[in-house]
């Protein structure tokens, strides 16, 4: 398995079905993610720094098996900016 680290510059949803397919560009690498694609959309935005592991397919696209967001995921940032009041315990 090959490991890459970089900044996401573009995200596109190629196929929206039971198993979505997401295309993104990490530095100069063209990448595809199918496993945990919806979680990926919730965690990553353009200019997010991520680390990925996977392999290249026949079309020289990097197929992601695992990913990790370096820093805060986007869903956490959105939750912290929420206008709803915090719950008292």
Biotite code that builds the C-alpha atoms (Angstrom):
import biotite.structure as struc

atoms = struc.array([
    struc.Atom([0.000, 0.000, 0.000], chain_id="A", res_id=1, res_name="UNK", atom_name="CA", element="C"),
    struc.Atom([1.253, 3.471, -0.895], chain_id="A", res_id=2, res_name="UNK", atom_name="CA", element="C"),
    struc.Atom([0.898, 6.433, 1.500], chain_id="A", res_id=3, res_name="UNK", atom_name="CA", element="C"),
    struc.Atom([0.388, 10.023, 0.306], chain_id="A", res_id=4, res_name="UNK", atom_name="CA", element="C"),
    struc.Atom([-0.077, 13.277, 2.186], chain_id="A", res_id=5, res_name="UNK", atom_name="CA", element="C"),
    struc.Atom([-1.203, 16.637, 0.863], chain_id="A", res_id=6, res_name="UNK", atom_name="CA", element="C"),
    struc.Atom([-3.903, 19.245, 0.357], chain_id="A", res_id=7, res_name="UNK", atom_name="CA", element="C"),
    struc.Atom([-7.204, 18.567, -1.401], chain_id="A", res_id=8, res_name="UNK", atom_name="CA", element="C"),
    struc.Atom([-7.734, 20.953, -4.317], chain_id="A", res_id=9, res_name="UNK", atom_name="CA", element="C"),
    struc.Atom([-10.913, 19.599, -5.946], chain_id="A", res_id=10, res_name="UNK", atom_name="CA", element="C"),
    struc.Atom([-13.806, 17.294, -4.955], chain_id="A", res_id=11, res_name="UNK", atom_name="CA", element="C"),
    struc.Atom([-16.495, 15.841, -7.258], chain_id="A", res_id=12, res_name="UNK", atom_name="CA", element="C"),
    struc.Atom([-19.225, 13.248, -6.758], chain_id="A", res_id=13, res_name="UNK", atom_name="CA", element="C"),
    struc.Atom([-18.987, 10.911, -9.760], chain_id="A", res_id=14, res_name="UNK", atom_name="CA", element="C"),
    struc.Atom([-21.715, 8.433, -8.871], chain_id="A", res_id=15, res_name="UNK", atom_name="CA", element="C"),
    struc.Atom([-24.424, 8.771, -6.241], chain_id="A", res_id=16, res_name="UNK", atom_name="CA", element="C"),
    struc.Atom([-25.964, 5.379, -5.467], chain_id="A", res_id=17, res_name="UNK", atom_name="CA", element="C"),
    struc.Atom([-25.859, 2.791, -2.686], chain_id="A", res_id=18, res_name="UNK", atom_name="CA", element="C"),
    struc.Atom([-22.068, 2.973, -2.925], chain_id="A", res_id=19, res_name="UNK", atom_name="CA", element="C"),
    struc.Atom([-21.085, 6.523, -3.966], chain_id="A", res_id=20, res_name="UNK", atom_name="CA", element="C"),
    struc.Atom([-17.868, 7.227, -5.866], chain_id="A", res_id=21, res_name="UNK", atom_name="CA", element="C"),
    struc.Atom([-15.940, 10.416, -5.061], chain_id="A", res_id=22, res_name="UNK", atom_name="CA", element="C"),
    struc.Atom([-13.146, 11.946, -7.147], chain_id="A", res_id=23, res_name="UNK", atom_name="CA", element="C"),
    struc.Atom([-10.690, 14.370, -5.571], chain_id="A", res_id=24, res_name="UNK", atom_name="CA", element="C"),
    struc.Atom([-7.328, 15.831, -6.425], chain_id="A", res_id=25, res_name="UNK", atom_name="CA", element="C"),
    struc.Atom([-4.558, 15.651, -3.831], chain_id="A", res_id=26, res_name="UNK", atom_name="CA", element="C"),
    struc.Atom([-1.671, 17.867, -4.945], chain_id="A", res_id=27, res_name="UNK", atom_name="CA", element="C"),
    struc.Atom([-1.065, 16.473, -8.481], chain_id="A", res_id=28, res_name="UNK", atom_name="CA", element="C"),
    struc.Atom([-2.574, 13.019, -7.826], chain_id="A", res_id=29, res_name="UNK", atom_name="CA", element="C"),
    struc.Atom([-6.019, 12.067, -9.168], chain_id="A", res_id=30, res_name="UNK", atom_name="CA", element="C"),
    struc.Atom([-7.771, 10.011, -6.491], chain_id="A", res_id=31, res_name="UNK", atom_name="CA", element="C"),
    struc.Atom([-10.954, 7.954, -6.148], chain_id="A", res_id=32, res_name="UNK", atom_name="CA", element="C"),
    struc.Atom([-12.655, 6.856, -2.947], chain_id="A", res_id=33, res_name="UNK", atom_name="CA", element="C"),
    struc.Atom([-15.587, 4.472, -2.712], chain_id="A", res_id=34, res_name="UNK", atom_name="CA", element="C"),
    struc.Atom([-15.280, 2.989, 0.774], chain_id="A", res_id=35, res_name="UNK", atom_name="CA", element="C"),
    struc.Atom([-16.547, 5.444, 3.401], chain_id="A", res_id=36, res_name="UNK", atom_name="CA", element="C"),
    struc.Atom([-17.201, 8.033, 0.678], chain_id="A", res_id=37, res_name="UNK", atom_name="CA", element="C"),
    struc.Atom([-20.031, 9.755, 2.576], chain_id="A", res_id=38, res_name="UNK", atom_name="CA", element="C"),
    struc.Atom([-17.857, 10.059, 5.674], chain_id="A", res_id=39, res_name="UNK", atom_name="CA", element="C"),
    struc.Atom([-15.135, 11.492, 3.449], chain_id="A", res_id=40, res_name="UNK", atom_name="CA", element="C"),
    struc.Atom([-17.545, 14.175, 2.182], chain_id="A", res_id=41, res_name="UNK", atom_name="CA", element="C"),
    struc.Atom([-18.462, 15.096, 5.754], chain_id="A", res_id=42, res_name="UNK", atom_name="CA", element="C"),
    struc.Atom([-14.836, 15.245, 6.926], chain_id="A", res_id=43, res_name="UNK", atom_name="CA", element="C"),
    struc.Atom([-12.989, 16.847, 4.004], chain_id="A", res_id=44, res_name="UNK", atom_name="CA", element="C"),
    struc.Atom([-13.356, 20.106, 2.070], chain_id="A", res_id=45, res_name="UNK", atom_name="CA", element="C"),
    struc.Atom([-11.160, 21.891, -0.438], chain_id="A", res_id=46, res_name="UNK", atom_name="CA", element="C"),
    struc.Atom([-7.863, 22.966, 1.216], chain_id="A", res_id=47, res_name="UNK", atom_name="CA", element="C"),
    struc.Atom([-8.100, 20.223, 3.874], chain_id="A", res_id=48, res_name="UNK", atom_name="CA", element="C"),
    struc.Atom([-4.833, 18.442, 4.626], chain_id="A", res_id=49, res_name="UNK", atom_name="CA", element="C"),
    struc.Atom([-5.211, 14.674, 4.575], chain_id="A", res_id=50, res_name="UNK", atom_name="CA", element="C"),
    struc.Atom([-3.157, 11.504, 4.571], chain_id="A", res_id=51, res_name="UNK", atom_name="CA", element="C"),
    struc.Atom([-4.291, 8.607, 2.366], chain_id="A", res_id=52, res_name="UNK", atom_name="CA", element="C"),
    struc.Atom([-3.278, 5.008, 1.773], chain_id="A", res_id=53, res_name="UNK", atom_name="CA", element="C"),
    struc.Atom([-4.122, 2.891, -1.259], chain_id="A", res_id=54, res_name="UNK", atom_name="CA", element="C"),
    struc.Atom([-2.887, 1.831, -4.693], chain_id="A", res_id=55, res_name="UNK", atom_name="CA", element="C"),
    struc.Atom([-2.911, 2.926, -8.347], chain_id="A", res_id=56, res_name="UNK", atom_name="CA", element="C"),
    struc.Atom([-5.354, 1.374, -10.827], chain_id="A", res_id=57, res_name="UNK", atom_name="CA", element="C"),
    struc.Atom([-4.768, 0.726, -14.556], chain_id="A", res_id=58, res_name="UNK", atom_name="CA", element="C"),
    struc.Atom([-5.747, 4.321, -15.436], chain_id="A", res_id=59, res_name="UNK", atom_name="CA", element="C"),
    struc.Atom([-3.110, 5.725, -13.070], chain_id="A", res_id=60, res_name="UNK", atom_name="CA", element="C"),
    struc.Atom([-5.765, 6.930, -10.596], chain_id="A", res_id=61, res_name="UNK", atom_name="CA", element="C"),
    struc.Atom([-5.024, 6.479, -6.919], chain_id="A", res_id=62, res_name="UNK", atom_name="CA", element="C"),
    struc.Atom([-7.690, 4.280, -5.283], chain_id="A", res_id=63, res_name="UNK", atom_name="CA", element="C"),
    struc.Atom([-8.002, 5.173, -1.594], chain_id="A", res_id=64, res_name="UNK", atom_name="CA", element="C"),
    struc.Atom([-8.456, 2.408, 0.970], chain_id="A", res_id=65, res_name="UNK", atom_name="CA", element="C"),
    struc.Atom([-7.871, 4.487, 4.125], chain_id="A", res_id=66, res_name="UNK", atom_name="CA", element="C"),
    struc.Atom([-7.787, 8.204, 4.824], chain_id="A", res_id=67, res_name="UNK", atom_name="CA", element="C"),
    struc.Atom([-7.110, 10.435, 7.796], chain_id="A", res_id=68, res_name="UNK", atom_name="CA", element="C"),
    struc.Atom([-7.788, 14.144, 8.203], chain_id="A", res_id=69, res_name="UNK", atom_name="CA", element="C"),
    struc.Atom([-4.854, 16.073, 9.647], chain_id="A", res_id=70, res_name="UNK", atom_name="CA", element="C"),
    struc.Atom([-6.404, 18.676, 11.909], chain_id="A", res_id=71, res_name="UNK", atom_name="CA", element="C"),
    struc.Atom([-10.107, 19.081, 12.608], chain_id="A", res_id=72, res_name="UNK", atom_name="CA", element="C"),
    struc.Atom([-12.617, 17.380, 10.300], chain_id="A", res_id=73, res_name="UNK", atom_name="CA", element="C"),
    struc.Atom([-15.074, 19.720, 8.562], chain_id="A", res_id=74, res_name="UNK", atom_name="CA", element="C"),
    struc.Atom([-18.090, 18.306, 10.408], chain_id="A", res_id=75, res_name="UNK", atom_name="CA", element="C"),
    struc.Atom([-16.501, 19.243, 13.755], chain_id="A", res_id=76, res_name="UNK", atom_name="CA", element="C"),
    struc.Atom([-15.783, 22.771, 12.511], chain_id="A", res_id=77, res_name="UNK", atom_name="CA", element="C"),
    struc.Atom([-19.400, 23.175, 11.370], chain_id="A", res_id=78, res_name="UNK", atom_name="CA", element="C"),
    struc.Atom([-20.665, 21.858, 14.715], chain_id="A", res_id=79, res_name="UNK", atom_name="CA", element="C"),
    struc.Atom([-18.509, 24.341, 16.637], chain_id="A", res_id=80, res_name="UNK", atom_name="CA", element="C"),
    struc.Atom([-19.834, 27.235, 14.483], chain_id="A", res_id=81, res_name="UNK", atom_name="CA", element="C"),
    struc.Atom([-23.436, 26.143, 15.097], chain_id="A", res_id=82, res_name="UNK", atom_name="CA", element="C"),
    struc.Atom([-25.850, 28.912, 16.070], chain_id="A", res_id=83, res_name="UNK", atom_name="CA", element="C"),
    struc.Atom([-27.852, 26.580, 18.285], chain_id="A", res_id=84, res_name="UNK", atom_name="CA", element="C"),
    struc.Atom([-27.205, 27.006, 22.006], chain_id="A", res_id=85, res_name="UNK", atom_name="CA", element="C"),
    struc.Atom([-25.137, 24.441, 23.843], chain_id="A", res_id=86, res_name="UNK", atom_name="CA", element="C"),
    struc.Atom([-27.088, 21.964, 25.956], chain_id="A", res_id=87, res_name="UNK", atom_name="CA", element="C"),
    struc.Atom([-26.828, 22.327, 29.749], chain_id="A", res_id=88, res_name="UNK", atom_name="CA", element="C"),
    struc.Atom([-26.229, 19.096, 31.611], chain_id="A", res_id=89, res_name="UNK", atom_name="CA", element="C"),
])
